[in-house]
């Protein structure tokens, strides 16, 4: 049986291959260290418009959104002025409906913010510990 060279295959890695018998082949070149590949250069930054996407424009969008929400909140309070009886853990009282709903919303936001802040602190500590060790 004669060994015939395999046809050129661009997907096959370059360099010597092990013959079917597994023994050394003296007619092939010795292994060479692979040439280091240069690190890819970062893509060139495209010219960006300095008036788009800045922190100031993000803050301005936040101010506009807050103003719209404040206007909607004032309308909500003005339309829901009827008093309602509130009972919570033995406390009894009477509040306007809008105020009761707003208090419940604020308490919910504080609880969600506290839980989110604790999770962020936990993740920051984990990252700091992994960077040290």
Secondary structure, DSSP 8 states (H G I E B T S, - for coil): ---------TTS-SS----TT----TTS---------------------TTSS-HHHHHHHHHHHHHHHHHHHHHHHHH---EEEEEETTEEEEEEHHHHHHHHHHHHHHHHHHHHHHHHHHHHHHHHHHHH-
